[in-house]
Amino acid sequence: MKFRTKLYAGFCIIIVLGIILVSVMMSMLNQLNHNLNRVVQERYEKVRLVNIIYHELNSISRDSRGLLANPPSELLPTFQENIDQNNIKLKQALEDIGDLELEGKTRELVQKLRGFGNVYQNNQYKIEALREAGKEEEANHLYWYESRDIREQMFEIIDDLKKIEEQAMADELAQSKNGYEFTLKMTYIYVVVGVVIGIGVTIWVVRSLTGSLNRITSVMTEVADYETDKLPRLTIHSEDEIGAISNAYNNMTEALEGHIRKVKEFSDIAENQSWLKTQVAEMATMYAGIESLQELASLFITKVTPMVGASYGVFYTKEGKGEAARLRKLAAYADNEGSFGGEFRLGEGLVGQCALENREILLTNIPDDYIKITSGIGLAKPTMIMILPAEFEGEVLAVVELASFTEFNSLQQMLFDEVMSSVGVTINSIVSRMQVEKLLQESQALTEELQSQSEELQLQQEELRTINEKLEEQYENSEQKTAELEKTRLILEEKAQQLAISSQYKSEFLANMSHELRTPLNSLLILAQMLAENNEKTLLPKQVEYANTIHSAGNDLLHLINDILDLAKIESGNDEVYPEEVTLQTVKTLVEKQFMPVARQRGLQFTVDLSAGLPKMIWTDERRLQQILKNLLSNAFKFTEQGSVRLHIGMANEEISGIHDDRVIAFSVLDTGIGVSKENQEIIFEEFKQADGTTSRKYGGTGLGLSISRKIAELLGGHIGIESEEGLGSTFTLYLPTRQADATSGEREAAAGVFHDEEPVQSITEAGSAEALLVGKKILIVDDDMRNIFALTTAIEGHHMKVVFAENGREAIDVLVGNPDIDLILMDIMMPEMDGFEAMRIIRQKKEYQTLPIIALTAKAMKHDREQCIEAGASDYISKPVNLEQLFSLMRVWLYR
């Protein structure tokens, strides 16, 4: 066979083999290219659209919650515009994902997702329509129940789609990898075959072909040894078949390199996401057990700074409210002692501006003298500085500033977004817990302060007793010195005037002290009661117990204040009684209702009995009568550990000294307690005196109850007597005439007013639900103490009412003019600039406000307060601390009218 034939035959064989090799390899490469395109394009597009749907759902939910929270009117268009734009983006994303090529379970999930999306958007339109129609409760119900359930189901479908697509991408990558390995194997096989045939052809044909074939063999052999994504190339540029093989090989390597780069990029993305989730989870577990902002700031800045590759960090927390708000440096990482910026106002510096605008600030091109990051061997300026806000429900609570020698990448910025949102929630939780602890400390401080004032009152009583003893000594000396009688009389008169003045000063001091104590006590009791009720179930049982303790201590303070005021009124002669017809059966029912639970708790027998022949009713002051019986029965239960307590109501069998009435009724409280010795039976009726007055006494109390009770009994025209034997029990008896002296017309009118005020309450009960009368009403609170405004606003808004407030009478009139739809005013009396009396008189002078209900609130609680308030224009009157049930009852009465 000729050389030319052999050459043609060899070339033909090589060409055929080359065509087969290239065809098979191109087919495999096309399949690999198709699989990778499907992973990178179709799968990636589905994941992108699902993430868009997830983001828009969260945005719509956040802005809808903002609309339902009754934001300022100027923010309503912003919220609505955001919701409309997010709805458009959500709808477009749902349409785009439906247009993709879908199959199997993915198609089913996308159809469900689109169906839920349409229902969710329709619900948003319904919520907006209900809100504009003023149906806030229905809008809230639709948002928090139906829309929330649909949104949660859409989130579950989105998670399922992500899992399916991620699994599909993993399968496609595995398939591509297998194809790639198979292609390499086939390449090796065909290379070996080509080498063998090439050797044969080399022997068969001219030696001129040997060089080219050796180069091809060498390059193909090197492919397996390359570990980078850059494969070797053939440099044969001949126009023959060998050149064609070289070109085909070079094209193949380019395609393989492109696919390898895409696989590597996808792997990097998955690795970054895994790193991000791991760091976020690690930060979340770090917050457990943190008790203070200092500890939180130190842990956060120490953890986050190296986590994101930064070399310097500062943590600022917000302190104060309004214009007094400051951002104070609380913790730092790699901080220099002389570093600038320990405290900033809102808007001051980049830190203050970040808090003011609630957005992150990124700095590059840092000047050389801006800041230096130091170590033990040198110092240098950072390349980038990032300032980030930490907010909770729109309010910035902290700011974090980080500096790095390198630029922060997109993955690190995503980590910033995640951890800053969670730290805001943690800061709010810690601040709330610290506020509860602060309230408890303030309550304890008030208790100690009141105890100190009580001791001061005892010292004053001792001083007065000393003065009286000196007066008696002077009087005895005056009998022996007749010549100095007139001088002594003048001295006594002067002392009497001084005592009267002292009594007046004492009354004024007690009134002012009552106001100063009742004002903070008002907000303390209201807030403690609201915390104890725990309507939103946000407090732990231990925290509810703390709130109950605060409320109980506050009530004890209030009772002590009332006892001291009663004693002061009686001693100064300013106390009055308001007689009315009192049914004895009613007295029996009230006493049983109040003390029967006490008897069951202490394991004592308790009875109330009425003797035969009693009148059905007596004429006396019912409130004062109940006060005396409560004191006597409370003492009986306190000093009786076993046995019984009994209240016997009957006619007196003997004439009682000092009571000018032929019929005297006796209220006898009998107990089987410890009894009172003969020498102590008069001492126990003195102020601040007890049978056992030592510091180690077993039974507590102030020693005011019996003293006040005896003096009230004297005001009622009666008397309290005692019969007791130590160790065998005691009998305290209240003697009252069945009919007091004629009451003044003013007293009768006051008593009549009490019954008159009860009629509208009964009408309200008959008219229907009392709670519905409060919903939607607008209340103006006028008080110069922001603690009271905050406490009352919180309580009133809990009954679905709207609240506006003013801090003095003049400001109240301006607010009233600017809000003509106000339904009721709660007016404090003692205020600067213009007090409550003057404000009510000015309001009543205007015709349009003559029937507007005004409830006066005062902490002074002294004589004629109610009459002065009614005369000034108040519709009704209530003293501080405010009892919420009583307040809401009065509000229902006057709103119903």
C-alpha positions in Angstrom: 0.0 0.0 0.0 1.4 3.3 -1.0 2.3 5.9 1.6 -0.3 8.3 0.3 -3.0 5.7 0.8 -1.7 4.8 4.2 -1.6 8.5 5.0 -5.1 9.0 3.8 -6.3 5.9 5.6 -4.6 7.0 8.8 -5.9 10.5 8.5 -9.4 9.2 7.8 -9.2 7.0 10.9 -8.0 9.9 13.0 -10.7 12.2 11.6 -13.4 9.7 12.3 -12.2 9.1 15.9 -11.9 12.9 16.4 -15.4 13.5 15.1 -16.7 10.8 17.5 -14.7 12.2 20.4 -15.8 15.8 19.8 -19.5 14.7 19.3 -19.6 12.7 22.5 -17.8 15.4 24.4 -19.9 18.2 23.0 -23.1 16.3 23.8 -21.9 15.8 27.3 -20.8 19.4 27.6 -24.2 20.6 26.2 -25.9 18.5 28.8 -23.7 19.9 31.6 -24.4 23.4 30.3 -28.1 22.8 30.2 -28.1 21.4 33.8 -26.0 24.3 35.1 -28.2 26.9 33.3 -31.2 25.3 34.9 -29.7 25.5 38.3 -28.3 29.1 37.9 -31.2 30.6 36.0 -34.5 28.8 36.6 -33.9 27.7 40.2 -32.2 30.9 41.1 -35.1 32.9 39.6 -37.7 30.9 41.7 -35.7 31.5 44.9 -35.4 35.2 44.1 -39.1 35.6 43.5 -40.0 33.6 46.7 -37.7 35.9 48.7 -39.4 39.0 47.1 -42.8 37.6 48.2 -41.5 37.0 51.7 -40.1 40.5 52.0 -43.2 42.2 50.7 -45.5 40.2 53.0 -43.4 41.4 56.0 -43.5 45.0 54.7 -47.3 44.9 54.2 -47.7 43.4 57.7 -45.5 46.0 59.4 -47.1 49.0 57.7 -50.7 47.6 58.3 -49.8 47.2 62.0 -48.6 50.8 62.0 -51.9 52.0 60.5 -53.9 50.0 63.1 -51.8 51.5 66.0 -53.5 55.0 65.5 -50.4 56.8 64.3 -50.2 60.6 63.9 -52.3 61.8 60.9 -49.2 63.1 59.0 -47.9 59.5 58.9 -51.0 57.9 57.5 -50.3 58.8 53.8 -46.8 57.3 54.2 -48.1 54.1 55.6 -50.8 53.8 52.9 -48.3 54.6 50.1 -45.9 51.9 51.4 -48.8 49.3 51.5 -49.9 50.1 48.0 -46.4 49.9 46.6 -45.7 46.6 48.4 -49.1 45.2 47.1 -48.0 46.0 43.5 -44.6 44.3 44.0 -46.3 41.3 45.7 -48.8 40.9 42.9 -46.0 41.2 40.2 -43.9 38.6 42.0 -46.8 36.2 42.2 -47.5 36.6 38.5 -43.8 36.2 37.6 -43.4 33.0 39.6 -46.6 31.7 38.0 -45.2 32.3 34.5 -42.1 30.2 35.2 -41.9 26.6 34.0 -43.1 24.6 36.9 -43.7 20.9 37.5 -44.8 18.4 40.2 -45.2 19.7 43.7 -43.6 23.0 42.9 -46.5 23.9 40.6 -49.0 22.8 43.3 -47.3 25.0 45.9 -47.1 28.0 43.6 -50.8 27.7 42.8 -51.6 27.7 46.5 -49.2 30.6 47.1 -50.9 32.7 44.4 -54.3 31.8 45.8 -53.3 32.8 49.3 -51.7 35.9 48.0 -54.9 37.1 46.3 -56.9 36.4 49.4 -54.3 38.2 51.5 -54.3 41.3 49.3 -58.2 41.3 49.3 -58.0 41.2 53.1 -55.7 44.2 53.1 -58.2 46.2 51.1 -60.9 45.1 53.5 -58.8 46.2 56.5 -58.2 49.6 54.9 -62.0 50.0 54.2 -62.9 49.0 57.8 -60.3 51.4 59.2 -61.5 54.3 57.1 -65.1 53.4 58.2 -64.0 53.7 61.8 -64.4 50.0 62.5 -61.1 49.6 64.3 -62.0 46.5 66.3 -63.2 44.6 63.1 -60.1 45.7 61.3 -57.9 44.6 64.1 -59.7 41.2 64.3 -59.3 40.7 60.5 -55.6 41.6 60.7 -54.6 39.6 63.8 -56.6 36.5 63.0 -57.6 35.8 59.4 -54.8 37.8 57.6 -52.2 36.6 60.1 -53.2 32.9 59.5 -53.0 33.4 55.8 -49.6 35.1 56.1 -48.3 32.2 58.2 -49.5 29.7 55.7 -47.8 31.6 52.9 -44.6 31.7 54.9 -44.8 27.9 55.3 -45.4 27.5 51.5 -42.4 29.8 50.9 -40.2 27.6 53.2 -41.4 24.5 51.4 -40.6 26.0 48.0 -37.1 27.1 49.2 -36.5 23.5 50.4 -37.7 22.0 47.2 -35.6 24.3 45.0 -32.6 23.9 47.2 -32.9 20.1 47.0 -33.4 20.4 43.3 -30.3 22.5 42.9 -28.4 20.0 45.0 -29.6 17.2 42.7 -28.8 19.1 39.6 -25.3 19.9 40.9 -24.7 16.2 41.8 -25.9 15.2 38.3 -23.6 17.8 36.7 -20.7 16.6 38.8 -21.4 13.0 37.7 -21.6 14.1 34.1 -18.4 16.0 34.5 -16.6 13.0 35.9 -18.0 10.8 33.2 -16.8 13.3 30.6 -13.3 13.2 32.1 -13.4 9.4 32.0 -14.5 9.4 28.4 -11.8 12.0 27.6 -9.2 9.8 29.2 -10.4 6.8 27.2 -10.5 8.6 23.9 -7.1 10.2 24.7 -5.6 6.8 25.3 -7.2 5.4 22.1 -6.0 8.4 20.2 -2.5 8.0 21.6 -2.4 4.3 20.6 -3.7 5.0 17.1 -1.4 8.0 16.9 1.6 5.8 17.6 0.4 3.3 15.0 -0.2 6.1 12.5 3.2 7.6 13.4 4.8 4.3 12.5 2.6 4.0 9.5 2.8 7.5 8.2 5.6 9.9 7.9 7.5 11.1 10.9 6.3 14.6 10.2 3.1 13.9 12.2 5.0 12.8 15.3 5.7 16.2 16.8 2.1 17.5 16.6 0.6 14.3 18.0 3.1 14.4 20.9 2.2 17.9 21.8 -1.5 17.0 21.8 -0.9 14.0 24.0 1.2 16.0 26.4 -1.4 18.7 26.9 -4.3 16.3 27.3 -2.3 14.4 29.9 -1.7 17.5 31.9 -5.5 18.2 32.3 -5.9 15.7 35.1 -3.0 17.3 37.1 -4.6 20.8 37.1 -6.4 21.7 40.4 -7.3 25.3 39.5 -10.2 26.5 37.3 -7.7 27.4 34.5 -7.1 24.4 32.1 -4.1 24.1 29.7 -4.5 25.1 26.0 -3.2 23.6 22.7 -1.0 25.9 20.7 -1.3 24.0 17.3 -2.4 26.4 14.6 -2.2 24.2 11.6 -5.1 24.1 9.1 -5.3 20.3 9.0 -7.2 17.9 11.2 -4.8 18.3 14.1 -5.5 22.0 14.1 -9.3 21.3 14.2 -8.8 19.0 17.2 -6.7 21.7 18.9 -9.5 24.3 18.4 -12.2 21.9 19.6 -10.2 21.0 22.7 -9.6 24.7 23.5 -13.4 25.4 23.2 -14.1 22.5 25.5 -11.7 23.8 28.1 -13.3 27.3 28.0 -16.8 25.8 28.5 -15.6 23.7 31.4 -13.8 26.6 33.0 -17.1 28.7 32.8 -19.1 25.9 34.4 -16.5 25.4 37.1 -16.6 29.1 38.0 -20.5 29.1 38.3 -20.4 26.0 40.5 -17.8 27.7 42.8 -19.9 30.9 43.0 -23.0 28.9 44.0 -21.0 27.1 46.6 -19.7 30.4 48.0 -23.2 31.7 48.3 -24.4 28.7 50.2 -21.4 28.8 52.5 -22.0 32.5 53.3 -25.7 31.9 54.1 -24.7 29.1 56.5 -22.2 31.4 58.2 -24.7 34.2 58.5 -27.3 31.9 60.2 -24.7 30.4 62.5 -23.6 33.9 63.7 -27.2 35.1 64.2 -28.0 32.0 66.3 -24.9 32.5 68.4 -25.8 36.1 69.1 -29.4 35.2 70.0 -28.3 32.6 72.6 -25.9 35.2 74.2 -28.7 37.4 75.4 -30.1 34.8 77.9 -29.6 35.8 81.5 -28.5 39.4 80.9 -29.7 41.6 83.7 -28.4 45.1 82.9 -27.7 47.4 79.9 -24.0 47.5 80.9 -23.6 43.8 80.7 -25.5 43.7 77.4 -23.4 46.4 75.8 -20.1 44.8 76.9 -21.1 41.4 75.6 -22.5 42.7 72.3 -19.6 45.0 71.3 -17.0 42.4 72.4 -18.8 39.7 70.3 -19.8 41.6 67.2 -16.6 43.6 66.6 -14.3 40.7 65.8 -17.2 38.7 64.2 -17.4 41.2 61.3 -13.7 41.8 61.1 -13.7 45.2 62.7 -10.9 46.5 64.9 -12.7 49.2 66.9 -16.2 49.5 68.3 -18.4 51.6 70.6 -21.9 50.9 72.0 -24.0 54.0 72.9 -27.4 53.7 74.8 -30.2 56.3 74.8 -31.0 57.9 78.2 -33.9 60.4 78.8 -36.8 61.5 76.7 -37.6 64.4 74.3 -35.1 67.2 74.3 -33.3 65.8 77.3 -32.5 62.6 75.4 -28.7 61.7 75.3 -26.7 58.9 73.8 -24.0 57.8 76.3 -21.1 55.6 75.7 -21.7 52.4 77.7 -19.1 49.9 76.3 -16.2 49.8 73.8 -13.8 47.5 72.0 -10.2 48.4 71.6 -11.0 51.9 73.0 -8.3 54.5 73.8 -8.7 56.3 77.2 -8.7 59.7 75.5 -11.2 58.8 72.7 -13.6 61.5 71.7 -17.4 61.2 72.1 -18.6 60.1 75.6 -22.1 61.6 75.1 -24.2 63.0 72.3 -27.5 64.7 71.9 -30.0 63.7 69.2 -28.7 65.2 65.9 -25.3 65.9 67.4 -22.4 64.4 65.5 -22.8 61.4 63.2 -23.9 59.3 66.2 -26.7 61.7 67.2 -27.7 62.0 63.5 -27.9 58.3 63.1 -30.3 58.1 66.1 -32.3 61.0 64.9 -32.9 59.6 61.4 -33.0 56.0 62.4 -30.7 54.9 59.6 -27.2 53.5 59.2 -24.3 55.8 58.2 -21.3 54.5 56.2 -18.0 56.5 56.1 -15.1 55.9 53.6 -12.0 58.0 52.8 -11.3 58.5 56.5 -8.9 61.4 57.2 -5.5 60.6 58.7 -6.2 62.5 61.9 -9.8 61.2 62.4 -9.2 58.2 64.7 -6.3 55.8 65.3 -6.6 52.1 66.0 -3.7 51.1 68.2 -2.0 47.9 69.3 1.2 47.1 71.2 3.4 47.5 68.0 1.8 50.3 66.1 -1.3 52.4 65.2 -3.1 53.2 61.9 -6.3 54.8 60.6 -9.3 52.7 59.6 -10.5 52.3 56.0 -14.2 52.3 56.8 -16.5 53.4 59.6 -20.1 52.2 60.0 -22.7 53.7 62.4 -25.8 51.6 63.0 -29.1 52.3 65.0 -30.8 49.7 67.3 -34.5 50.4 67.4 -37.7 48.9 68.9 -41.1 49.8 67.4 -39.7 52.8 65.6 -37.8 54.2 68.6 -34.0 54.2 68.5 -32.7 52.8 71.8 -29.0 52.4 71.1 -26.3 53.2 68.4 -23.3 51.1 67.5 -20.2 52.5 65.8 -17.6 50.2 64.2 -14.3 50.8 62.4 -12.3 48.4 60.3 -9.0 48.4 58.3 -10.9 46.7 55.5 -14.2 47.5 53.9 -17.4 45.7 55.2 -18.7 43.3 52.6 -22.4 42.7 51.8 -22.5 39.5 54.0 -21.2 41.5 57.0 -23.8 44.2 56.4 -26.6 41.5 56.3 -25.3 40.3 59.7 -25.5 43.9 61.0 -29.2 44.1 59.9 -30.0 40.8 61.7 -28.3 41.4 65.0 -29.3 45.1 65.4 -33.0 44.2 65.2 -32.7 41.6 67.9 -30.6 43.8 70.3 -33.3 46.5 70.2 -35.9 44.0 71.5 -33.4 42.9 74.2 -32.7 46.5 75.3 -36.5 47.2 75.6 -37.0 44.1 77.7 -34.1 45.0 80.1 -35.3 48.6 80.5 -38.9 47.4 81.3 -37.6 45.1 84.0 -35.4 47.9 85.5 -38.5 50.2 85.6 -40.4 47.7 87.6 -37.5 47.4 90.1 -37.3 51.2 90.3 -41.0 51.4 91.1 -40.5 48.9 93.9 -37.6 50.9 95.3 -39.6 54.2 95.2 -42.4 52.5 97.1 -40.0 51.4 99.8 -38.6 54.9 100.0 -42.1 56.4 100.4 -42.8 53.9 103.2 -39.6 55.0 105.0 -40.4 58.7 104.5 -43.9 58.3 105.9 -42.6 56.4 108.9 -40.1 59.3 109.5 -42.9 61.9 109.3 -45.0 59.8 111.7 -42.2 59.9 114.2 -42.0 63.6 113.8 -45.7 63.9 114.6 -45.2 61.9 117.7 -42.4 64.3 118.7 -44.7 67.2 118.2 -47.3 65.5 120.4 -44.8 65.1 123.1 -43.8 68.8 122.8 -47.5 69.8 123.1 -47.9 67.6 126.2 -44.8 69.2 127.7 -46.3 72.6 127.1 -49.6 71.6 128.7 -47.7 70.3 131.8 -45.9 73.6 132.1 -49.2 75.5 131.8 -50.7 73.4 134.6 -47.6 74.1 136.8 -48.0 77.8 136.1 -51.7 77.7 137.0 -50.9 76.0 140.4 -48.3 78.7 141.1 -50.9 81.4 140.2 -53.2 80.3 143.1 -50.3 80.9 145.5 -49.5 84.3 144.0 -52.7 86.2 143.8 -50.9 89.4 142.9 -49.7 87.7 139.7 -53.1 86.3 138.7 -53.8 88.8 135.9 -50.3 88.4 134.5 -50.7 84.6 134.5 -54.1 84.8 132.8 -52.6 86.9 130.0 -49.8 84.4 129.7 -52.3 81.6 129.5 -54.3 83.4 126.8 -51.2 84.0 124.8 -50.3 80.3 125.1 -53.8 79.4 124.0 -53.5 81.6 121.0 -50.2 80.0 120.2 -51.8 76.6 120.5 -54.6 77.7 118.1 -52.1 79.0 115.6 -50.0 75.8 116.1 -53.2 73.7 115.5 -53.9 75.8 112.3 -50.4 75.3 111.1 -50.6 71.6 111.9 -53.8 71.3 109.8 -52.3 73.2 106.9 -49.1 71.1 107.1 -51.2 67.9 107.2 -53.2 69.0 104.2 -50.1 69.9 102.2 -48.4 66.7 103.3 -51.5 64.8 102.2 -51.3 66.4 98.7 -47.6 65.8 98.4 -48.0 62.1 99.4 -51.2 61.4 97.5 -49.9 62.8 94.2 -47.1 60.2 93.7 -49.2 57.6 95.5 -51.9 58.1 92.9 -49.7 57.1 90.0 -48.1 54.4 92.0 -51.5 52.7 92.9 -52.9 53.0 89.4 -49.8 51.6 87.7 -49.4 48.9 90.3 -53.0 47.9 89.9 -52.6 47.7 86.1 -49.5 45.7 86.4 -51.2 43.3 88.9 -54.1 42.8 86.6 -51.7 41.8 83.8 -54.3 42.1 81.1 -51.9 41.5 78.3 -50.3 38.5 80.1 -46.7 39.9 79.6 -45.6 39.6 83.2 -44.3 36.6 85.1 -46.2 35.4 88.2 -43.3 36.7 90.3 -43.6 40.1 88.7 -47.4 40.1 89.3 -46.7 39.3 92.9 -44.3 42.3 93.1 -47.0 44.5 91.6 -49.5 43.2 94.2 -47.0 44.0 97.0 -46.5 47.5 95.7 -50.3 48.1 95.5 -50.9 46.6 99.0 -48.1 48.8 100.5 -49.6 51.9 98.7 -53.1 51.1 100.2 -51.5 50.8 103.7 -49.9 54.2 103.2 -53.2 55.6 102.1 -55.0 54.2 105.2 -52.4 55.7 107.5 -52.7 59.1 105.7 -56.5 59.0 106.2 -56.1 58.1 109.9 -53.7 61.0 110.5 -56.0 63.5 108.6 -59.1 62.3 110.5 -57.3 62.8 113.8 -56.1 66.3 112.7 -59.7 67.3 111.6 -61.2 66.1 114.9 -58.6 67.8 117.1 -58.9 71.1 115.1 -62.8 71.0 115.3 -63.0 71.0 111.4 -64.6 67.5 111.1 -68.3 67.3 110.4 -71.0 64.6 110.3 -73.8 64.1 107.8 -76.7 62.4 109.6 -79.1 60.3 107.6 -81.5 57.4 108.2 -79.5 54.2 108.7 -81.1 50.8 108.6 -79.7 48.5 111.3 -80.3 45.5 109.0 -78.1 47.2 106.4 -75.4 47.7 109.1 -75.6 43.9 109.9 -75.3 42.9 106.3 -72.3 45.2 105.6 -70.4 44.0 108.7 -71.0 40.3 107.8 -69.9 40.8 104.2 -66.7 42.6 105.3 -65.5 40.4 108.2 -66.9 36.9 107.5 -64.0 36.2 105.1 -61.6 37.4 107.8 -63.1 35.1 110.4 -62.9 32.1 108.0 -59.3 32.9 107.2 -58.3 33.1 110.9 -60.4 30.1 111.9 -62.6 32.1 114.3 -66.4 32.1 114.9 -68.1 35.3 114.0 -71.8 36.3 114.6 -73.8 39.5 114.3 -77.1 39.5 116.2 -79.9 42.1 116.6 -81.9 42.2 119.8 -85.7 42.3 119.8 -87.4 45.7 120.2 -84.8 47.6 118.2 -86.0 50.4 115.9 -85.7 49.7 112.2 -83.4 52.6 111.7 -81.5 55.3 113.5 -80.5 58.9 112.6 -76.7 59.1 112.4 -73.8 59.4 110.0 -73.6 56.0 108.3 -70.0 56.3 107.0 -68.7 57.3 110.5 -70.7 54.5 112.1 -69.1 52.0 109.8 -65.7 53.5 110.4 -66.0 53.0 114.2 -67.4 49.4 113.8 -64.6 48.5 111.4 -62.0 49.7 113.8 -63.5 47.9 116.8 -63.9 44.6 114.8 -60.5 44.8 113.2 -58.9 45.1 116.7 -61.0 42.2 117.9 -59.8 39.9 115.1 -56.2 41.1 115.5 -56.0 40.3 119.2 -58.0 37.1 119.1 -56.1 33.9 118.0 -58.8 31.4 118.9 -62.4 31.4 120.0 -65.0 33.9 118.6 -65.8 37.5 117.8 -69.4 38.8 118.2 -71.2 42.0 117.3 -74.3 42.5 119.4 -76.7 45.3 118.6 -79.3 46.1 121.3 -80.8 48.9 123.5 -78.7 50.1 126.4 -80.0 48.9 129.8 -78.8 51.9 131.8 -78.5 55.6 131.4 -75.2 56.6 129.7 -73.5 59.7 131.0 -73.2 62.5 128.4 -76.0 61.1 126.1 -79.2 63.2 126.3 -81.7 60.8 124.8 -84.1 58.5 126.5 -83.3 55.7 124.0 -79.7 54.7 123.5 -78.6 51.9 121.2 -75.5 49.9 122.1 -73.1 48.2 119.5 -71.1 45.7 121.5 -68.0 44.0 120.1 -67.2 40.9 122.2 -64.0 38.8 121.7 -62.2 36.0 123.5 -58.7 37.5 122.8 -55.9 38.6 125.1 -57.9 41.3 126.9 -56.7 44.6 128.3 -55.4 45.2 131.9 -57.1 47.8 134.1 -54.1 50.2 134.0 -54.1 50.2 130.2 -57.8 50.6 129.5 -57.5 54.4 129.2 -54.1 54.5 127.6 -55.3 52.6 124.6 -57.6 55.4 123.7 -54.7 57.9 123.5 -53.0 58.8 120.1 -50.1 56.5 119.2 -50.6 54.5 122.4 -50.9 50.7 122.7 -51.2 48.3 125.7 -47.8 46.9 124.6 -45.8 49.9 123.2 -42.4 48.3 123.2 -40.4 47.8 120.0 -40.7 44.0 120.5 -44.5 44.0 120.7 -46.3 41.1 119.0 -49.2 43.0 117.4 -48.6 45.9 115.0 -50.5 49.1 114.3 -50.2 52.8 114.7 -52.3 53.2 117.9 -54.7 55.7 116.1 -57.8 53.5 115.6 -59.4 53.6 119.1 -58.5 57.3 119.6 -60.1 58.3 116.3 -63.1 56.0 117.0 -63.8 57.6 120.5 -63.6 61.1 119.1 -65.9 60.3 116.2 -68.3 58.7 118.7 -68.3 62.0 120.6 -69.1 63.9 117.3 -72.0 61.6 116.8 -73.3 62.4 120.3 -72.2 59.0 121.8 -69.5 57.3 123.8 -67.3 54.2 123.6 -66.8 52.1 126.8 -64.7 49.1 127.6 -65.0 46.0 129.8 -62.1 43.7 129.8 -60.0 41.3 131.9 -56.5 40.4 130.8 -56.4 36.9 129.3 -60.2 36.5 129.1 -61.2 38.8 126.3 -62.7 42.3 125.9 -66.0 44.0 125.2 -66.0 47.4 123.5 -69.4 49.1 123.3 -70.4 52.1 121.2 -73.4 54.0 122.6 -75.3 56.2 120.2 -78.6 58.0 120.6 -81.3 56.7 118.2 -81.7 60.3 116.9 -79.0 63.0 116.9 -79.6 66.7 117.3 -81.2 68.4 114.4 -78.9 68.4 111.4 -78.1 71.6 109.7 -79.7 72.3 106.3 -76.3 72.0 104.6 -75.8 68.5 106.1 -79.3 67.4 105.0 -78.6 68.7 101.5 -75.2 66.8 101.4 -76.9 63.6 102.5 -79.6 64.1 99.9 -76.9 64.6 97.3 -75.4 61.2 98.0 -78.7 59.4 97.2 -79.2 61.7 94.1 -75.9 60.6 92.7 -76.9 56.9 92.9 -79.9 57.2 90.6 -78.0 57.6 87.3 -75.8 54.6 88.1 -79.0 52.5 88.4 -80.3 54.0 85.2 -77.0 53.0 83.5 -77.3 49.4 84.7 -80.9 49.3 83.4 -79.9 50.9 80.1 -77.4 48.2 79.1 -73.7 47.5 79.1 -71.9 50.2 81.1 -68.6 49.5 79.3 -70.0 50.5 75.9 -70.6 54.0 77.3 -66.8 54.5 77.5 -65.7 53.2 74.1 -64.6 55.9 71.7 -65.0 58.8 74.2 -62.5 61.6 74.2 -61.2 62.6 77.6 -59.1 65.7 78.6 -56.8 65.1 81.5 -55.5 68.3 83.3 -52.7 67.7 85.8 -49.3 69.3 86.4 -47.7 65.9 87.4 -46.7 63.9 84.3 -46.7 60.7 86.4 -50.4 61.1 87.1 -51.1 61.9 83.4 -49.2 58.8 82.3 -51.0 56.5 84.8 -54.5 57.9 84.0 -53.8 57.8 80.3 -52.7 54.2 80.4 -55.8 53.2 82.4 -58.3 55.1 80.3 -56.8 54.0 77.0 -57.2 50.4 78.2 -61.0 51.1 78.0 -60.7 52.1 74.4 -61.0 55.8 75.0 -59.0 58.7 73.5 -56.9 61.0 75.7 -55.5 64.5 75.4 -53.9 66.3 78.2 -52.8 69.7 79.6 -50.4 70.6 82.4 -52.3 73.7 83.8 -55.6 75.4 83.6 -54.7 77.9 80.9 -53.3 75.2 78.7 -56.5 73.1 79.3 -58.7 75.9 77.9 -56.5 76.1 74.8 -56.7 72.4 74.3 -60.5 72.4 74.9 -60.9 75.1 72.2 -58.8 73.1 69.7 -60.7 69.9 70.5 -64.5 70.6 70.5 -65.3 66.9 70.5 -64.1 66.3 74.1 -66.7 64.4 76.1 -65.4 64.7 79.7 -62.7 66.6 81.7 -60.6 65.2 84.6 -59.5 68.4 86.3 -56.7 68.6 89.0 -57.1 71.4 91.5 -53.6 72.4 92.7 -51.7 73.5 89.6 -49.2 76.4 88.7 -50.1 79.4 86.6 -53.9 78.7 86.7 -55.4 76.3 89.2 -58.4 74.0 88.7 -60.9 76.3 90.4 -60.2 79.2 88.1 -60.1 77.0 85.0 -63.5 75.5 85.7 -65.1 78.9 86.3 -63.7 80.2 82.9 -65.0 77.0 81.1 -68.5 77.3 82.7 -68.7 80.9 81.5 -68.8 79.7 77.9 -72.2 78.7 76.8 -71.1 75.6 74.7 -69.3 74.1 77.8 -72.0 74.6 80.5 -73.1 71.0 80.3 -69.7 69.4 79.7 -69.0 66.9 82.5 -66.0 67.9 84.7 -64.8 65.6 87.4 -62.5 67.4 89.9 -59.4 65.5 91.2 -57.5 66.7 94.3 -54.9 65.2 96.6 -55.5 67.7 99.4 -58.7 66.0 100.8 -59.6 68.6 103.4 -62.8 70.3 104.6 -65.1 71.9 102.1 -63.0 70.6 99.1 -66.2 69.1 97.5 -68.3 72.2 98.1 -65.5 74.4 96.6 -65.2 72.2 93.5 -69.0 72.0 92.9 -69.2 75.8 93.4 -66.4 76.4 90.9 -68.3 74.4 88.2 -67.3 70.7 88.8 -69.9 68.1 88.0 -68.5 65.7 90.6 -65.5 65.2 92.9 -63.1 62.4 93.7 -60.0 62.5 95.9 -56.5 61.1 95.1 -55.2 58.4 95.1 -57.9 57.6 92.5 -59.7 54.3 92.8 -60.1 53.2 89.1 -63.4 51.4 89.7 -64.9 54.5 91.4 -63.5 56.8 88.6 -64.9 54.7 85.8 -68.2 54.5 87.6 -68.4 58.3 87.9 -67.4 58.6 84.2 -70.2 56.3 83.1 -72.7 58.3 85.3 -71.8 61.6 83.6 -71.3 60.3 80.1 -74.7 58.6 80.3 -76.3 61.9 81.4 
